[in-house]
Amino acid sequence: MSGPISLEPGGSEEDTLAIRLAGTRPLRRRPRWAVDEATLTVRLPRSGPDERAVSELAAELADRIGPAVHPYEVAALLEAEGLSASVINERYGHPNLFSLASALYERVPRTFPEPAPAADPWRPDTVRCLLRGVLFALPGLAYLLAAPLWDAGGHAGALVVAGVVSWAWGQALGHRAHLRMATGRREAGRTLLAGAPAGAAVATAIAALPAEGGPVTWVAAAQSAYLAAAGVLLVLGRERLLLAALSPLLAGAAVLPWWEPGPVLRSGLPALALLATLAVTARVLRGTLSVPAVTGAGRPRLLWSLPYGLFGLAAAVLVLLQGREEPYAVIVLTLSMGPAEWLLYRYRGLSVAALRATATPAGFLLRSAGILGLCLLVYLAPLLPAALVIGADPVGLLLLAAVLWTALLLQAFGAAWPSAGICLAAAAAAAAVVLFRLPSGAALALPLSCGAAALCLSACALRLLGRPSPHA
């Protein structure tokens, strides 16, 4: 045996005799408290803990002891570090693990570091949202191409009726398909396969009444078929395929300012886009239905999707009334649906962040009101210059946009009946003034109805979404 024997007075080694065995020292790094196999330590009995050794251990483990809220957590840490009862007794002078843990807990100040920022669970896909807004407006190019081939004054009524019915049916079908999507993609595909053709047939049949069975009925059927197929692709998240199917419309509209395509191309390009959309939809549905079915899955009630269909009907009527006087306002609203969807995601993400940052219900209510106002401001601000550019009434357009976005927000949180009821009341009031030519006039009917609806929807949003529970 060889090695130094230090017996100098004044240190903690007065009661310790360390004899190091001859041999090569291990290269593996060890904690300070670990026992060296090459050293034989003989410690004389002491009267109390070794404060110096405990302080060194506290300094070494301070970053992990500080966040502890009870000495038992420190005891678990010491066990995980491998401190045995003999080491605790001989090196630190404590009778057991819990005694040493209590000493370390009292010695290290409490520190509670902020947790790492969590990822936003509602982070939106910006490109996808903007693409959806463009896809909502692109079918309008078909009417631009075919404008010289049909009588807009005599045939528009049937197409408008078919569009309103398709809008309402598509909203209800989309909600039901998303409910089935929670069970499986095959179940959602079966719902879309059954509901989309039925919706197109219903819209065509209703449009045939004002068309009196004329040739425009076929145009209404083509429009209804496209809306049904496009709805399927949008629900299943195949926006890029739909954009590719509509490329003939883009090509035809791009050359119109410089070249007259003639009646064949004017009618052929929309027909080609329709056939491409139907073919892509059939292929996507076939792939969706090839997924294995989920056994024992229940079917949601049809009544659950009814308010979404009623909202679609009300929204279609409100937009129709706006388009009677200002057709370009409809294009602006349609394009804004992409940013509107993006803001719905941002509202949910900001609300989750506010929930983490507030400690009282009143504080969260104030933050929720601020988030609602901010999202509405961001959505409506670009519409103001757009309304001025197209010569539309900015007040009426902004109020209608606020109604649509706030109603969609409530629907996103499952509050479908309040939004549907308020929008139906606004649409009925504005439509009654127009149909019966009441003294108040159509010019003020729509802005007043939308203004009242926007206030009611905002109040509902604050009451329902100003609580922490919907965002937890």
N, C-alpha and C positions, 0 to 999 in steps of 0.2 A: 504493500500500500504506500502511496505517496500523495503529497498535496499539502497545502498550507493549513495550519491550525491557528486561527486568529483568536486570541484571547485578550484583545485590547479592551480596556474598560470604556464605559460610556455609550455603548450601542446596544441594539437589540440582540446582538450575538452573545451577550454575557451568559445567557442560559442555553446556548446552542454550541454543540461540538459537531462540526462537519468534517468528515473524513472522505476524501475522494479516492476512488479506486483507480489503479493504473489502467490505462487502455485508451483507445481512440474515442474522442468525444463524438456523440452522434451529430450528424449534420442537420437533422430535421429540427426546424424551429419549433420551440415550445412556448406556451404562455408562461408568464412569470411565476404563476402559482404551481405549475406542473412539477412533479417530482422527477429528479434526474436519477436514472437507474445507476449511474456511475458514482453517486454520492450517497454515503451513509450518514444520516442525520440523527443525532441524539439530542433531544430537547429536554431540558430539565423542567420540572413542573413549575408553572407560573401562577400568579395570583389572579390574573385577569386577561382580557384580550390584548393582542398585539396591535396597538393602534396604528403603528407605522405600516404594518403589512395590510391591515384593513384599508387604510387610506390609499395605498398603492393599488389595491384591487378595485376600490371605488373609482379611482381615476381611470383605470384601464377599462372599466365597464360603464362609465358615466353616461355615454350616449344611449345605452340600452336600459339603464336603470332609471334615468330621468323621466321617461314617459310612463313608468309604472304607476298604477293607482292604488296598489296594495303590496305589502311585503311578500305576499304569496307569489306575486308575479316575479319578484326578484328571486325567490326560492326556486321557482321553475327555471329561471334563467341559469342559476348556479348549477342546478341538476343537469341542464342541457350542456353546460360547459364541462361537466365531468368531475366536479369537486366531490370527493368522497368524504365520509365522516371523519376518517383519520386525518386527512389534509386539513379539514376545517378545524379540528381540535388541536392538532400539533402546530400548524403553521400560523393560524389566525387566533388561536386561543379561545374559540367559541365552543360551547358544549354540543351544539347541533346546527343543522342547516338553517333552521328558522331563526335562530339567534343571530347568525351572521347576516341573513337576509334582512332582518329588522335593522341591524346596525347600518348596513349599506343603504337601505331605504331612507333612514334618517339623515345619513351623511350627504347624500346626493340631492341637490335641489330639484324640484319638480319642473320638468319641461314638457310642453305639449306641442310638438311641431305640427304645423298645418299639413293635412294629407295632400298628396300629389293631386293636381287638378285632374278630374275624371274626364274622359272623352265624352263629347256631346252625343247622346244616344239618338238625337233627332237632327243630326247634321244632314242638310239637304244635298241632293245631287243637282248642282246648279245647271249643268248642261242639259240634263234630262228635263228639268222643269221648264227651261226656256224652249226646248224642242217641242214639248207638249203644247205650249202656247202657240207656236208656229203651226203645228199640225191642226190645231183647232180652226185656224184661219185659212189654211191652204185650200180646202175644198171650195172656197169662194171663187177660186180661179176658174172652176168649171163653168160657173154662171157667166163669168167674164168672157170666156171663149165662146159659149153658146148663145150669147146675148142677141146677135142678129138673127138667130134661127127660130126664135119663139116670141110670142106676145107677152111681154112682162106684165102689162096691165090686166090681161085676161087670164093668165095662167098662174100668177103669183099666189093667188089665194089658196089653191090646192097645195102648192109646195110649202107655203107657210103652215098650213094645218098639219101636213105630214111632218114638218120639222118640229112643231110644238109637241106632237104626240111622241115622236122619236126621242126628243129630249127628256120628256117625263119618263118614258119607258126605260131609256138608257140609264137614268139616274137610279131607278129602283133596281134594275138588273145588275148594275155595277156594284151596288151595295150588297146585294144577295151573293154575288160571285165572290166578293171579298170575304164575306162571312164563311162561305164554303172553302175559301183558300186557307183559312185557319185549320181546316181538316186535312186538306191535301189538294194538290194541283189538279188531279184527275177529277175530283168532285167539283172544283170550280169550273173545269172545262165542260163537264156534263151540264152544269147549270147554264153556261153560256151557249152551248150547242142547242139546248132546248129553248132558251129565252130569246136569243137574238133573232132567229127566223120568225118567231111568233111576234116579236115587236115590229119587225119590218112588215109583216102581213097586216097587223092591226093598223099601223100608220097608213099603209096604202089603201086599205079598205075605207078608212075615215076620209082620206083625201079624195077618194073617188066620188064622194057625195057632192062637194062643190064643183068638181070637175065634170060631173054628169057623165062619167064613163068615157070621156074624150081621150085623145092621144096624150094629154098632159098626165093622165093617170100612170102611163108608163114611165114618164119622167119622175113622178112622185115615187113610183116603185123603185127606180134606180137610186134615187136619193135616200130612201129608207133603207135599202140594202147596204148602201155604203156606210151610213151612220151605224147600222147594226154591226157590220164587220169591223169598222174602225173602233167601235167601243170594245169589241172583243180583244183586239190587239193592244189597246191602251190598258185594259185591265190586266192583261198578262205581261205587260211591260215590254212590248215589242215595238217601241216607237220608231226605231231606225228602219225596221222592215216596212212600216207604214209610210215613212218618208220616201223610201225607195219606190214603193208602189205608186206614189203620187208624183214621181219625177216627170211623167208625160205632161202633167199640168204645168209644172215649172218650165219645161222646155217650150211649151206652146205660148205661155204668157210672156216669156222672155223675148220672143221674136215679134210680138204684136206691134210694138211701136215702130218697127222698121219694115214689116212684111205682112201682107194679108194672106193668111194660110188657106182661105177658102172654106166652103161649107163642109167638105169631106173631113179635113183635119179639125175643124172647129167641133164637129160632132164625134169624130173618131178618137181624139185624144182624151176627152172625158170618159168615153166608153172603155178605152184601153186602161185608164187609171182605175176604173171600177172593176174591171176583170182582174187586174193585177192585185187589187186589194182583196177581192174574194178568194183568189188563188192562195195568196199568202195566209189569209185567215184559215182556210181549210188545212193548209200544211201545219200551221201552228197548233190548231186544235187536234189534229191527228197525233202530233207529238205529245201534246198534253194528255190525251186519253190513253197513250201507251204506258203511262206511269202506273205502277201497281196501285190498286184501290186500297183505301183504308177500311178495315172491317169494323163494324159496330158503330159507325159514325152516324149521328143524328142529323136531321134536317132542320134548319132554322125556320121559324114561322114566317109565312108570307107577310103577316101584318107588320113585322119588324122593318120591312123595306118600304112599306106604304108611305111614311112621311118623306122619305127621300124622293119618291116619285112625285109626290105633291109639291115638294120644293122645286123639282125640275119643271113642273107645269107652271108654277108661279113665276119662276125666273124667266122661262121662255116668254110668258105674257108680258112681263115688265120690259124685257129686251125688245120684244116686238113693238110695244108702244113707243119705246125710245127710237126705234128704227123707222117708224112711220114718218117722223119729222126730220130725223137726222140719220140717214143710212150709214154714213161713215162712222158714226159713233159706235155702231155695232161692231165694226172691224176693230176699233180701238179696244172695246171691251173684250173682244175675243182674244186679241193678242195679249191683253193684260192677265189672262187666266194663268199663263205660265208663271210670271212673277208672283201672282196671288198664291199659287200652290207653294212656291218657294218660301213665301212669308208665313204660311201656315206651319211649315217645319221650323222656321226660325222662332216663331212664337212659342212653340212647345219647348225648344231648346233653351230659350231665354227664361221661360217659366221654371224649368228645372233648375237652372242656375240661381234664380231668385229664391227658390225653395231652400237651396243649400245656404244661401247668404243671410236669410232672415231667421229670427228667433221667435217672433210673435205673429199671430194671425193678422193683426192690424198692419204690421209692417209688410207682410206678404201681399195684403190687399192693395196697399199703396204701390208696391212694385208691380203688381199685376196690372193695375190701371195704367201705370206708365208704359208698360210693355205693349198693352193694347193700343194706346194712343200712338206710340212710336211706329208700330207695324202699320196702322192705318195711314199715318203720315207718309211713310215710305211708299206705300202702295198708291196713294192718291196723288202724291206730288208729281210724278211723271205724266199723269193723266191731264193735269191742268194745261200745260203747253200743248199737249196733243189735241185737246178740245179747241183751243184757240186756233191751231193750225187748220183744222177741218171746218172751222166756223160753227161749231156746236155750242150749245149753252153749257158752260162749264159747271154751273151749279147742279143742273139736273143730272149730268153725266157723273159727277163726283158722288152725288147722293146715291145714285143707282149702284155705282161701284162699291160704295161703303156697305150698302145692303147686301150685295152678293157676297162680299168677302166675310163680313161678320156672320152671315148665315152659314157659310162654309166652315167657319171656325167652330161654331156651335155643333155642327154636324160631325166635325172631326173628333169631338169629345163625346159623341153619342147623344147630344141634346137635339134630336131631330125634330120632335114635335113642336117645340117652341119656335124654332126657325121656320118650319113649314107653315105653321099657323099665322105668324106675323107676315110672312111674304105673301101668303094667299090673301090675307086681308088687304094688303097694299095693292096687289094686282087686281083684286075684285073692285076696290074703290076707284082706281085709275081707269080700269076698263069700263066701269059703269058710266063714268063721266063721258067717256068717248062714245060709247054705244048709244046712250040716251041723250047725248048732246045737252047735258045739264048746263045751267047758267055759268057755273064756275069756269067752264072752258077746259079744253084739253091741255092748253099750254101750262096751266098751273096744277092740274090734277096729278100728273106723274111726279113732279118735284115735291109737292106736299105729301103725297103718299109715301114716297121714298124717304123723305126727311123724318116723318113719324116712325116709319119702320126702322130706320137706322138708329133712332134714339131708343126704341124698345129693344132692339137686338143688342145694342151696347149695354143697356141696363141688365139684360139677361146674361150677357157674357161676364159682366163684373160680378153678378150675384152667383153664378154657377162656377165660374173659373177663378174667382178671386179667393177661393179657399184652397188650402194645400192638398186636400184629398184627391181632386182630379188629376194632379200632376205627380202624385207619389208613385 
